[in-house]
Amino acid sequence: MRIHSVDLEVTEELLAHVAAQGIVLKGENLVDRRWNKESERFELLVSRCGLESIEDSWEPLQSLAQDIPVLVKAYVDAAKNSELSTAFQALVSS
């Protein structure tokens, strides 16, 4: 059984309160990549320390390249994907 936010009576007010707490979670691992056609950019699936895999989230390559550049570079190098590598190089050289 999956529990959804509607089942827990999560209100917009509660979401705003949680968002305002300023909690920053450390990126533990980069799990996957995808091309987002709507925003025309790469996104990486981030697994965070202390969270379950169900809570992994897709984040823009641009943001991650600024926040966790060493981890992103290691992922890009290991991925051996020329489009991803080109996109990453464009971000770090600008």
Secondary structure in CASP SS format (residue, H / E / C, confidence):
PFRMAT SS
TARGET T0000
AUTHOR 0000-0000-0000
METHOD secondary structure of the structure
MODEL  1
M C 1.00
R C 1.00
I C 1.00
H C 1.00
S C 1.00
V C 1.00
D C 1.00
L C 1.00
E C 1.00
V C 1.00
T C 1.00
E H 1.00
E H 1.00
L H 1.00
L H 1.00
A H 1.00
H H 1.00
V H 1.00
A H 1.00
A C 1.00
Q C 1.00
G C 1.00
I C 1.00
V C 1.00
L C 1.00
K C 1.00
G E 1.00
E E 1.00
N E 1.00
L E 1.00
V E 1.00
D E 1.00
R E 1.00
R E 1.00
W E 1.00
N E 1.00
K C 1.00
E C 1.00
S C 1.00
E C 1.00
R E 1.00
F E 1.00
E E 1.00
L E 1.00
L E 1.00
V E 1.00
S E 1.00
R E 1.00
C C 1.00
G C 1.00
L C 1.00
E C 1.00
S H 1.00
I H 1.00
E H 1.00
D C 1.00
S E 1.00
W E 1.00
E E 1.00
P E 1.00
L H 1.00
Q H 1.00
S H 1.00
L H 1.00
A H 1.00
Q H 1.00
D H 1.00
I C 1.00
P H 1.00
V H 1.00
L H 1.00
V H 1.00
K H 1.00
A H 1.00
Y H 1.00
V H 1.00
D H 1.00
A H 1.00
A H 1.00
K C 1.00
N C 1.00
S H 1.00
E H 1.00
L H 1.00
S H 1.00
T H 1.00
A H 1.00
F H 1.00
Q H 1.00
A H 1.00
L H 1.00
V H 1.00
S C 1.00
S C 1.00
END
